[in-house]
Amino acid sequence: ILSGYVDARTKRIPNAYVAQGFFIAVAASVWLLTGTDAEAGWSVALAWAAALSVLTFVALLALNLGSRGGFGMGDVKLGGFAGAILGMGAVPEFLLASTLLGTVAALFLLIRTRDRHTLFAYGPYMSAAAAILLVLRGPAGA
């Protein structure tokens, strides 16, 4: 949520926030996955959390490359962080929810300003989608 707030104010997501959040998310995923199944090793849980992060990162990187700068790398890294904490089942829901929230915000901005070239921060909507899914589904492995 802090990343989304900073992005809304500065139009940038600092790497320090995303990196710290990513490591906390991976650690939490590993702890939850190994805590629920004593047979599962931490290395398997770590690999699973990293794979979820990479999957989300790659999906958003494709958006970054296709948007020609409209979708920033901070958003891509924030998506990787969200994938690590949310889990495999929630990644499609996260992508859909963040897209819907961002679309609604873009429409309101377009109606208010009538300027099609106004840039807005997408991080707050990604953060909101991740927070909503965490409340509804819980973190990966929970």
Disulfide bonds with the S-S distance in Angstrom:
none
